[in-house]
Amino acid sequence: MRIEKATQADVRDIVSLNKQFHLDGIPEFRWDKESWISSQIEDGNYLVLKVDPKTIYGAACVQLNSEYVKSMGHTDSDAYVEAIAIHKDKHNSGIILPFIRTIIDLAKSSEKGKVVGESFVAYEHDDLIRKAGFTIGENREWYGHQYFVFWASVSDLERKYRLRK
């Protein structure tokens, strides 16, 4: 398995992965739209986990652009996990760990102090997110759907995943 920058050839596979977490009733739900994913790949924000050149088991969109991250309500010292999806047959397999390690490395190399993200309550991933080392904030609401912000310092994540060199 390897993690690499996504290419335009990966768009349809990423759309398929991201459709697993589609929520109805949100007009601005962009995370499973081909055009949005394509633009994020073009900007260099998407990573894919491949087991071979044609099989993608996971995808993650990580925003490091300070202006974009600030527009999402975070600070310019945050790395923002915009989306992450693992193939349904690989849930609970530990396959997310390489993504977490890669996100930590990206955040550190970009001199970010925190990794932040948001998750809809309906996904029921709060326990997984806590076990991964993140703090979870209070619930908020967007288009009638509850969500929460999660965060962790890069240094705390490095310690947890023993990534310090």
Residue pairs with C-beta under 8 A, 6 or more apart in sequence:
1 49
1 50
1 51
1 57
1 95
1 98
2 49
2 50
3 47
3 48
3 49
3 50
3 98
3 99
3 102
4 47
4 48
4 50
5 41
5 44
5 46
5 47
5 48
6 14
6 41
6 46
6 47
6 48
6 59
7 41
8 38
8 41
8 42
10 41
10 46
10 48
10 56
10 59
11 34
11 37
11 38
11 41
12 34
13 48
13 56
13 59
14 37
14 41
14 46
14 48
14 56
14 59
14 85
15 32
15 33
15 34
15 37
17 56
17 58
17 59
17 85
17 86
17 87
18 31
18 32
18 37
18 59
18 83
18 85
19 32
20 85
20 88
21 31
21 32
21 85
21 120
21 123
22 29
22 31
22 32
23 29
23 120
23 122
23 145
25 143
25 144
25 145
26 142
26 143
26 145
27 143
28 143
30 36
31 37
31 61
31 82
31 83
37 46
37 61
40 46
40 61
40 82
43 65
45 61
45 62
45 63
45 64
45 65
45 82
46 59
46 60
46 61
47 59
47 60
47 61
47 62
47 99
47 102
48 56
48 58
48 59
49 56
49 57
49 58
49 59
49 86
49 95
49 98
49 99
50 56
50 57
51 57
56 87
57 86
57 87
57 90
57 95
58 84
58 85
58 86
58 87
58 90
58 95
58 96
58 99
59 83
59 84
59 85
60 81
60 83
60 84
60 85
60 99
60 102
60 103
61 81
61 82
61 83
61 84
62 79
62 80
62 81
62 82
62 103
62 106
63 69
63 72
63 79
63 80
63 81
63 82
64 79
64 80
64 106
64 107
64 110
64 112
66 76
67 76
68 80
69 75
69 76
69 78
69 79
69 80
69 116
70 76
72 80
74 80
74 116
75 114
77 111
77 112
77 113
77 114
78 112
78 113
78 114
78 115
78 116
78 151
79 103
79 106
79 107
79 110
79 112
79 114
79 115
79 116
79 154
80 116
80 117
81 103
81 115
81 116
81 117
82 117
84 96
84 99
84 117
86 93
86 95
86 96
96 128
96 132
97 161
100 132
100 157
100 161
101 161
101 163
103 115
104 115
104 154
104 157
104 158
104 161
104 163
105 163
107 114
107 115
107 154
108 154
108 158
112 154
113 153
113 154
114 151
114 152
114 153
114 154
115 134
115 151
115 152
115 154
115 157
116 149
116 150
116 151
117 134
117 149
117 150
117 151
118 147
118 148
118 149
118 150
119 125
119 126
119 129
119 147
119 148
119 150
120 145
120 146
120 147
121 139
121 145
121 146
121 147
121 148
122 145
122 146
126 136
126 148
129 136
129 150
130 136
133 152
133 156
133 157
133 160
133 161
134 150
134 151
134 152
135 150
135 151
135 152
136 148
136 149
136 150
137 148
137 149
137 150
137 151
138 148
139 146
139 147
139 148
140 146
140 147
140 148
140 149
141 147
157 163
158 164
